[in-house]
Amino acid sequence: MNLKHRIEAYWNQRAATYDEMRQQHLNGPEFQFWSQELKKHLPDGTLNILDVGTGTGFLAVIAASLGHRVTAVDLSEEMLRKARYAACEFQVQIRFLKMDADELEFSEATFDAVLCRNTIWTAENPKKIYQEIYRVLKPEGCFLNYDADYGTMRSSENVQEPGLRRLLEECDAYKDLLEISHVRRPEWDIEILRKIGFVHCECMRNISRKLSPHGAKSKQTKKEHSTHGAVRKHAMFFIFAVKPACAAPVSDMEDFALFDRHSQLFYMENRLFGNNKDTAFFILGLLCRQPEGLRSSDITEHLYIPKQTITRLVFQLHADGYIRQDINPRDKRSMLFSATPAGHAFYERQSEERLALYKRILSRFPAKKMEQLNQLYEAFLNAFLDGTETER
């Protein structure tokens, strides 16, 4: 049995206990809580929504009850069977399909929004799933991902019932074989989503005070804990990401991109952001490539710039008319920063000057030497940045 079949077999066996839990939550106060959660983050209007890893259909039923057109997929046929019962009980129309999340059988740009709840932690190829989600989203479509770093927890810990304990021991065993169990989350997820092309990645790292990992707003009871396994130890996080309206333009000169990455690496290592004139250039360039806007904390995570430096430079760029600030529609307490037309023009002028300088430098080297240098240096940058991300 390969790993994917092993995962499928496990969740087929877990369907009964999961259905018991989901039905309890769908008929309890959690239904209203999650309805408000989706309303807060989803765009207005009737949406075409995909629920990836739907399980027994908890989030799909809630999304459909809000009037959205919902398609839900899962690897486990037993989970889907329970989910269909839930849809009938709540009298909502949902299209349920057995499907691998890393090979979604939909055309590009099909869905307005994608939901994913407690799914990625159990996946064999999470990066491919994120790539597939990006592919099937429409431009400006949003991705809502609720998950926790379950890879380091022992699901079978403190479970007394022998049958359930044996089942959860199998979960612990296959989890240890997954890549996702050995990375730092949600940092890993955010980095991968940004590399794929998502913008406006916002992350709330601990929403467990608002809800439990399995949907309850309040703490689970002792009985519930013993029945379903150890679920209260890990903080749940929420990631909101947007597929850009259009892909970021790619420079027709790869050497310029390499120099730009080198500059960021150099200043990151030497911690010179506070005094270096290039810092504002990096911030403005990032905002030009992210038209949906970013919070100051997002800029810090993108560029490794200290928060106090971000605050000072963003204030200056705003005073110069190069960026604007708007209230974040998903969190009224925070602001979103984006580049103004004047900011775009200023950044383009600065980029042209830098590009002219790089061209003069590169003209001194034969084409063959530059090709070899680029290959070697790009490999070094990738290895170094991957290493620093792992350490973080």
Secondary structure, DSSP 8 states (H G I E B T S, - for coil): --HHHHHHHHHHHHHHHHHHHHHHHHTSTHHHHHHHHHHHHS-SS--EEEEET-TTTHHHHHHHHTT-EEEEEES-HHHHHHHHHHHHHTT--EEEEE--GGG--S-TT-EEEEEEES-GGG-S-HHHHHHHHHHHEEEEEEEEEEEE-GGGS-TTTT---HHHHHHHHHHHHHHTT-GGGGS-TTHHHHHHHHHHT-EEEEEES--TTT--TTS-SS---HHHHHHH-S-SSS-EEEEEEE--SS-----S-HHHHHHHHHHHHHHHHHT-TTT-THHHHHHHHHHHH-TT-B-HHHHHHHHT--HHHHHHHHHHHHHTTSEEEEE-TT-TTSEEEEE-HHHHHHHHHHHHHHHHHHHHHHTTS-HHHHHHHHHHHHHHHHHHHHHHHHH-
